[in-house]
Amino acid sequence: MESSTKFILHERLVQLRTERGWSQYDLEEKLYLTQKAISNIEKGNCTLSNLIQLADLYDVSLDYLIGRSSERKYNTLGMDALVFDIIEQVNRFSTTEKEILLQHLKLANELKSGIAT
């Protein structure tokens, strides 16, 4: 891995870990690795398997981790970032909350088009 990629990987891994309030020790427990292994990974000395584990743990794409993308998640649907973020948030809703949101969206669109009863 070239040095600029290692630097970006290091920056992003440390940022993602600190955003969650985790220490390297916390990662040791989550990934079943030694502190030395975690330190090496955060320096960019890691395997593809390590990167996949970390991408899954942090819920980001591999492209984001290594600096090929500034978007944390890979958007396969071609949506703009705002719509993608909305969908990610809605995915966390319960079925009831999704149904209520859908009713509100339908009503808003009906009002907008002048069809509301």
C-alpha positions in Angstrom: 0.0 0.0 0.0 1.5 3.4 -1.0 2.2 5.9 1.7 -0.6 8.4 0.8 -3.2 5.5 1.0 -1.7 4.4 4.4 -2.0 8.0 5.7 -5.6 8.3 4.6 -6.4 4.9 6.1 -4.7 5.8 9.3 -6.6 9.1 9.5 -10.0 7.5 8.8 -9.5 4.6 11.1 -8.6 6.8 14.0 -11.4 9.2 13.2 -14.0 6.4 13.1 -12.8 4.8 16.3 -12.7 8.1 18.2 -16.2 9.1 16.9 -17.5 6.1 18.6 -15.5 6.8 21.8 -13.6 3.6 21.5 -10.0 3.0 22.5 -7.6 0.6 20.8 -8.4 -1.7 23.7 -12.1 -1.6 22.7 -11.1 -2.7 19.2 -9.0 -5.5 20.6 -12.1 -6.9 22.2 -14.4 -6.4 19.2 -12.0 -7.8 16.6 -10.2 -10.4 18.8 -6.8 -9.0 17.9 -3.9 -7.8 20.0 -3.1 -4.2 20.8 0.0 -4.4 18.6 -2.1 -5.7 15.7 -4.6 -2.9 16.1 -1.8 -0.3 16.2 -0.3 -1.8 13.0 -3.7 -1.8 11.3 -4.2 1.9 12.2 -0.8 2.6 10.7 -1.9 1.1 7.4 -0.2 -2.3 7.9 -3.1 -4.6 7.4 -4.6 -7.3 5.3 -7.7 -7.2 3.1 -9.4 -9.3 5.8 -8.7 -6.6 8.4 -10.0 -3.9 6.1 -13.2 -5.9 5.5 -13.7 -6.4 9.3 -13.2 -2.7 10.0 -15.5 -1.6 7.1 -18.2 -3.9 8.5 -17.6 -2.8 12.1 -17.7 0.9 11.2 -20.5 0.5 8.5 -18.4 2.2 5.8 -17.2 1.1 2.4 -13.7 -0.1 1.7 -13.3 2.7 -0.8 -14.0 5.2 2.0 -11.4 3.6 4.3 -8.6 3.7 1.7 -9.5 7.2 0.4 -11.0 6.3 -3.0 -14.3 7.9 -2.0 -15.3 10.7 0.4 -18.7 9.0 0.9 -18.8 6.7 3.8 -21.3 4.3 2.3 -21.3 3.0 -1.2 -24.3 4.2 -3.1 -25.3 1.6 -5.6 -28.6 3.2 -6.6 -27.2 6.4 -8.1 -29.0 8.6 -5.5 -27.7 11.9 -4.3 -26.1 11.9 -0.9 -29.1 13.5 0.8 -31.6 10.9 -0.4 -29.2 8.1 0.5 -28.9 9.5 4.0 -32.7 9.8 4.3 -33.1 6.1 3.3 -30.4 5.1 5.8 -32.3 6.8 8.6 -35.7 5.4 7.5 -34.1 1.9 7.6 -33.7 2.3 11.3 -37.5 2.9 11.8 -39.9 0.2 13.0 -42.5 -1.0 10.6 -45.1 1.2 12.3 -42.9 4.3 12.0 -42.3 3.6 8.3 -46.1 3.3 7.7 -46.7 6.6 9.5 -43.9 8.3 7.5 -45.3 6.9 4.2 -48.8 8.3 5.1 -47.2 11.8 5.7 -45.3 11.7 2.5 -48.4 10.7 0.5 -50.4 13.5 2.1 -47.7 16.0 1.5 -47.5 15.0 -2.2 -51.3 15.2 -2.5 -51.3 18.6 -0.9 -48.6 19.8 -3.2 -50.4 18.6 -6.3 -53.8 19.9 -5.1 -55.4 16.4 -4.9 -55.9 16.2 -1.1 -59.4 15.6 0.1 
